[in-house]
Amino acid sequence: MTKSAHATGAASVWATYELTLEGPSSGNPFHDVQLRAIFRHGEREVRVNGFYDGNGQYKFRLLPDEAGTWSYVTISNAPELDGAQGSFEVGAAKPGHHGPVRVSNRHHFRYADGTRYINIGTTAYVWNLQGEAVEQQTLATLAEAPFTKIRMCVFPKHYRYNQNEPDRYPFPLIKQGTSAWDGSFNGGNGGWEFDFERFEPDYFRHLEMRINQLAEIGVEADLIIFHPYDRWGFSRMSPAQDDAYLKYLTARLSALPNVWWSMANEYDLMPSKTLADWDRFIHIVSDNDPFGHLLSVHNCFAFYDHNHPRITHSSIQRSAASNSALWREKYGKPVSIDECCYEGDISELWGNITPQKMVRRFWDGTVNGGYVTHGETYYNDSETLWWAKGGKLIGESVERIAFLRRILEDGPDEGLDPVKSTGAYRIQMAGGLDHVVLQQLFASPQGEEGWSRVQAWWATAGQPHRYYLTYMGENQPRELTVAVPPDERYSATLIDTWNMTETKLSDSVQRGDVLHFEPKPYLAMLFKRVEG
């Protein structure tokens, strides 16, 4: 009799399809049993790794990208799991199912089905380990917020305001240690002991449930695989244990459509890991993810080399979001400033910027062709700070980020690319004012020879001959000279990015016209081409 696996539910495009087999539970199934499956659709093959989910159950998952008839066959060193086969029908994608996010137009993003994706992130590192009440509150908050991505850890986090123990652990607990914050990180394990040769399936099931709930509200899960804020020893496992963890994680999660892989939060704060380790980790994750999710490495001090061929986008910690244009050119990939400091009032330098600064950094990143991630660290007596635990958002930047999102949604489908003729762009590409060559700064850029001279200093992004968005930041000019291409007409709208207003200044302007308005900080100007 031919063996076959049990399926959960019907299959559809861009929805996780799971199959289950019964197999051995003695010994150490996580280590001793290997399981793979080959899925076929027409002439195509998709190879996936299976995983042990406890209680004698083994699972393997597919993320179908085409409708029609698919078949599978399993390969295993356990006779009970080897040679299982079957077929199933995959239906059309359900509403809202767009597949994984991919890189598009070199510096932007798009869902696999071609639908536009705008990366507007937030950070709540261990929101998924706070218990049912807070986790449900976080999901409810996100459902009303403008964010399309959340940065979150796979492992628990040890840090100030993070002394509570999670309800569950990723590995079997042998001995409990201390939970007290001693002001350090990445040090001793506080007396904790775990069996790193086995996993706790319930921990990963809970993680999967939360990731799936994020998908239901349109939020991507940017999963931080390693981090240094650790009292349990998860950041200091052996190389073999690290590798086994990566293979187990990718086997379980690769078929979830809304996963991004962030190899680390602040990779350079883990002295036990070498650059060779990080390169190995990148290859393990990408080799064992047949569905090609986005992959990045996040820094504290020195950048990881984002030119690595398997890194899909630059994940950067810096407050200077205006440098997005420079990093786009340097790496040739999308730039996501995933940590630009946090709006809040805690004592740490990075955790007390004003909401005005947070909003400015979003706009600086936008008009320089990048994307920015939000964070919030306002203290409260329960120490439920959004950046760590989720819960509620109280800061003033969120509604203004939502205002920016609406503007971007009404903008070009391709995304916004920096206008290279502005003074801001030229100075940045020169390496700053210390390196500017005067003749180059004022010479007509390539393609604009013969255009009437208009000095455009402000950073501007858009799509040529159609759309231009200029941001003036904390400066407060009372006028702006129009720098659109000659012989074209545009509408001009003044945007107050803090007060969230849009004021039409003119239905038709052309190059060289001067617009006058009330001087105040945080203004932007939007030019849209009109006929005539």
Secondary structure as UniProt FT lines:
FT   STRAND          6..7
FT   STRAND          11..12
FT   TURN            13..14
FT   STRAND          17..22
FT   HELIX           29..32
FT   STRAND          35..41
FT   TURN            42..43
FT   STRAND          44..49
FT   STRAND          51..52
FT   TURN            55..56
FT   STRAND          57..62
FT   STRAND          68..76
FT   TURN            79..83
FT   STRAND          85..91
FT   TURN            95..96
FT   STRAND          101..104
FT   TURN            105..107
FT   STRAND          108..111
FT   TURN            112..113
FT   STRAND          121..123
FT   TURN            125..126
FT   HELIX           127..129
FT   HELIX           132..144
FT   STRAND          149..153
FT   TURN            160..161
FT   STRAND          173..175
FT   TURN            190..191
FT   STRAND          193..194
FT   TURN            196..197
FT   HELIX           201..216
FT   TURN            217..218
FT   STRAND          220..226
FT   HELIX           234..236
FT   HELIX           239..253
FT   TURN            254..255
FT   TURN            257..258
FT   STRAND          259..264
FT   HELIX           267..269
FT   TURN            271..272
FT   HELIX           275..287
FT   TURN            290..291
FT   STRAND          295..296
FT   TURN            306..307
FT   TURN            309..310
FT   STRAND          314..317
FT   HELIX           321..323
FT   HELIX           324..331
FT   STRAND          335..339
FT   STRAND          343..344
FT   HELIX           349..351
FT   HELIX           355..367
FT   TURN            368..369
FT   STRAND          371..374
FT   STRAND          376..377
FT   TURN            381..382
FT   HELIX           386..389
FT   HELIX           397..409
FT   TURN            413..414
FT   STRAND          417..418
FT   TURN            420..421
FT   HELIX           423..430
FT   HELIX           433..435
FT   HELIX           438..442
FT   TURN            446..447
FT   TURN            449..450
FT   STRAND          460..463
FT   TURN            464..466
FT   STRAND          467..471
FT   TURN            473..474
FT   STRAND          479..481
FT   TURN            486..487
FT   STRAND          489..496
FT   TURN            497..500
FT   STRAND          501..509
FT   TURN            511..512
FT   STRAND          514..516
FT   STRAND          523..530
//
